[in-house]
Amino acid sequence: MDAKKFDEYASLSHSLVEDAIGAALKVVWNECNEGDFRRYQERIQAREGDKKPEEDKINSTQITANIEWSTIEHFTINKGKENIDEFIQTWQFEDSWLYCIDVVRVEELEFDTRVHYRVIWSAPTRRIPVPRATASVYFTIDVSKIKPKTFPVDVFYVIEGSRLVCRPGQSHFQEIWLSSIIDCKIMISEASEY
């Protein structure tokens, strides 16, 4: 493709994107009041690197919440459960949530042992003490057979229905993840005919 043709395509693409953004902004303007629209524009500018709106800032202590995990030498399955429980206590969630921690399986591999845990969450109420649905968070503790015994175990977790792998100290837990899972399960069960 010659340079002139490329420039024409680039110009056409640029104008299409500008038109789409303009149309989207008009829709947003019609749907929102002026204050909401200004906050929306601030968020867009923040994404482009102009400035960061105060409401979008996340407290750095929330992102890095972590505990001191067991060393490879002192790790046991029960110690893993205790560590997970201690780590969950660093999360911010409503008091109405209850959870239990179960060992799912132990996987022996050539260079490590992986212990899989499931944390089952529910939010029972006085009116509905038996929850209609639960949400799970799956933890994996990787106990290396080749690293020095004084190193901590490797830990990661996945929220049910998600492929995002979270690591303690690097990911910020959000309570809405659990609520969304439970709400979806309830909607599906209500829509299903038995």
C-alpha positions as CSV (number, residue, x, y, z in Angstrom):
1,M,0.0,0.0,0.0
2,D,1.4,3.4,-0.9
3,A,1.8,6.3,1.5
4,K,-1.0,8.4,-0.1
5,K,-3.5,5.5,0.3
6,F,-2.4,4.9,3.9
7,D,-2.8,8.6,4.7
8,E,-6.4,8.5,3.3
9,Y,-7.3,5.5,5.4
10,A,-5.8,7.0,8.5
11,S,-7.6,10.3,7.9
12,L,-10.9,8.4,7.3
13,S,-10.4,6.3,10.4
14,H,-9.6,9.3,12.5
15,S,-12.7,11.2,11.4
16,L,-14.9,8.1,12.1
17,V,-13.5,7.8,15.6
18,E,-14.0,11.5,16.2
19,D,-17.6,11.3,15.0
20,A,-18.3,8.3,17.2
21,I,-16.8,10.0,20.3
22,G,-18.9,13.2,19.5
23,A,-22.1,11.1,19.2
24,A,-21.4,9.3,22.4
25,L,-20.7,12.6,24.2
26,K,-24.1,13.9,22.9
27,V,-25.9,10.9,24.3
28,V,-24.1,11.3,27.6
29,W,-25.0,15.0,27.7
30,N,-28.7,14.2,27.1
31,E,-28.7,11.4,29.8
32,C,-26.8,13.3,32.5
33,N,-27.1,16.6,34.2
34,E,-24.3,19.1,33.7
35,G,-22.4,18.1,36.9
36,D,-22.4,14.4,36.0
37,F,-21.2,15.3,32.5
38,R,-18.3,17.4,33.9
39,R,-17.2,14.4,36.2
40,Y,-17.5,12.1,33.1
41,Q,-15.2,14.5,31.2
42,E,-12.7,14.6,34.1
43,R,-12.6,10.8,34.1
44,I,-11.9,10.8,30.3
45,Q,-9.1,13.4,30.8
46,A,-7.7,11.4,33.6
47,R,-7.4,8.3,31.4
48,E,-5.6,10.4,28.9
49,G,-3.2,11.5,31.6
50,D,-4.3,15.1,31.9
51,K,-5.3,14.9,35.6
52,K,-6.6,12.4,38.1
53,P,-10.1,13.2,39.7
54,E,-10.1,12.8,43.5
55,E,-13.0,10.3,43.5
56,D,-11.1,7.8,41.3
57,K,-8.0,7.6,43.5
58,I,-7.6,4.3,45.4
59,N,-6.0,4.2,48.7
60,S,-2.6,2.5,48.3
61,T,-3.0,0.5,51.5
62,Q,-6.1,-1.2,50.0
63,I,-4.1,-2.4,47.0
64,T,-1.2,-3.7,49.0
65,A,-3.1,-5.4,51.9
66,N,-1.2,-8.6,52.6
67,I,0.0,-10.8,55.4
68,E,3.2,-12.7,56.2
69,W,2.6,-16.1,54.6
70,S,4.1,-19.3,56.0
71,T,7.5,-20.3,54.9
72,I,7.9,-23.5,52.8
73,E,9.5,-25.2,55.8
74,H,6.7,-24.5,58.2
75,F,3.7,-24.9,55.8
76,T,1.0,-27.4,56.6
77,I,-2.5,-27.7,55.2
78,N,-4.1,-26.2,58.4
79,K,-1.5,-23.4,58.5
80,G,-2.6,-22.6,54.9
81,K,-6.2,-22.3,56.1
82,E,-5.1,-20.1,59.0
83,N,-3.1,-17.9,56.6
84,I,-6.1,-17.6,54.2
85,D,-8.4,-16.6,57.1
86,E,-5.9,-14.0,58.3
87,F,-5.5,-12.6,54.7
88,I,-9.3,-12.4,54.3
89,Q,-9.5,-10.3,57.5
90,T,-7.5,-7.6,55.6
91,W,-10.3,-7.3,53.0
92,Q,-13.0,-4.8,53.5
93,F,-16.6,-6.3,53.4
94,E,-19.8,-5.9,55.3
95,D,-20.3,-7.8,58.6
96,S,-23.3,-9.7,57.1
97,W,-21.0,-11.8,55.0
98,L,-20.1,-15.3,56.3
99,Y,-17.5,-17.7,54.9
100,C,-16.0,-21.1,55.4
101,I,-12.7,-22.4,54.1
102,D,-12.4,-25.9,52.7
103,V,-9.5,-27.9,51.3
104,V,-10.4,-29.0,47.8
105,R,-7.4,-31.1,46.9
106,V,-3.6,-31.5,47.2
107,E,-1.8,-31.7,43.9
108,E,1.8,-33.2,43.9
109,L,3.8,-32.0,41.0
110,E,7.5,-32.6,40.1
111,F,8.8,-29.3,41.5
112,D,6.0,-28.2,43.8
113,T,3.0,-29.2,45.8
114,R,-0.2,-27.2,45.2
115,V,-2.9,-27.0,47.8
116,H,-6.2,-25.9,46.6
117,Y,-8.7,-24.2,48.9
118,R,-12.3,-23.0,48.4
119,V,-13.7,-20.1,50.4
120,I,-17.5,-20.2,50.2
121,W,-19.3,-16.9,50.9
122,S,-22.9,-16.2,51.7
123,A,-24.9,-13.4,53.2
124,P,-27.7,-15.0,55.3
125,T,-30.4,-12.8,56.8
126,R,-33.0,-13.3,59.5
127,R,-35.7,-13.7,56.9
128,I,-33.6,-16.1,54.8
129,P,-31.1,-17.8,57.1
130,V,-30.3,-20.5,54.5
131,P,-28.8,-18.6,51.5
132,R,-30.3,-19.1,48.1
133,A,-26.9,-18.8,46.5
134,T,-23.2,-18.7,47.4
135,A,-20.1,-17.3,45.8
136,S,-16.6,-18.9,45.9
137,V,-13.1,-17.7,45.9
138,Y,-10.5,-20.3,45.0
139,F,-7.1,-20.1,46.6
140,T,-4.0,-22.0,45.5
141,I,-0.9,-22.2,47.7
142,D,2.1,-23.3,45.8
143,V,4.8,-25.0,48.0
144,S,8.0,-25.2,46.1
145,K,10.3,-28.2,46.3
146,I,13.3,-26.4,44.8
147,K,13.3,-23.0,46.5
148,P,15.1,-22.5,49.8
149,K,12.9,-23.6,52.7
150,T,13.0,-20.1,54.2
151,F,11.1,-18.6,51.3
152,P,7.4,-17.9,51.7
153,V,4.9,-20.0,49.8
154,D,3.4,-18.6,46.6
155,V,-0.3,-17.7,46.8
156,F,-2.9,-16.7,44.2
157,Y,-6.7,-16.7,44.1
158,V,-9.4,-16.6,41.5
159,I,-13.0,-15.4,42.0
160,E,-15.7,-17.8,40.8
161,G,-16.6,-17.2,37.2
162,S,-13.5,-15.1,36.5
163,R,-10.3,-15.9,34.9
164,L,-8.4,-13.0,36.5
165,V,-5.7,-14.4,38.7
166,C,-5.2,-12.2,41.8
167,R,-2.2,-12.2,44.1
168,P,-2.1,-11.0,47.7
169,G,-0.4,-7.6,47.9
170,Q,-1.0,-6.9,44.3
171,S,-4.8,-7.1,43.9
172,H,-7.6,-5.2,45.7
173,F,-10.5,-7.3,46.7
174,Q,-14.0,-5.8,46.0
175,E,-17.1,-7.0,47.7
176,I,-19.1,-6.3,44.6
177,W,-17.5,-9.4,43.0
178,L,-19.3,-11.6,45.5
179,S,-22.6,-9.7,45.3
180,S,-22.6,-10.0,41.5
181,I,-22.0,-13.7,41.5
182,I,-24.8,-14.3,44.0
183,D,-27.2,-12.0,42.2
184,C,-26.6,-13.7,38.9
185,K,-27.1,-17.2,40.4
186,I,-30.4,-16.1,42.0
187,M,-31.6,-14.6,38.7
188,I,-30.7,-17.8,36.8
189,S,-32.5,-20.0,39.4
190,E,-35.6,-17.8,39.3
191,A,-35.6,-17.9,35.5
192,S,-35.2,-21.7,35.3
193,E,-38.2,-23.9,35.4
194,Y,-37.9,-27.1,37.5
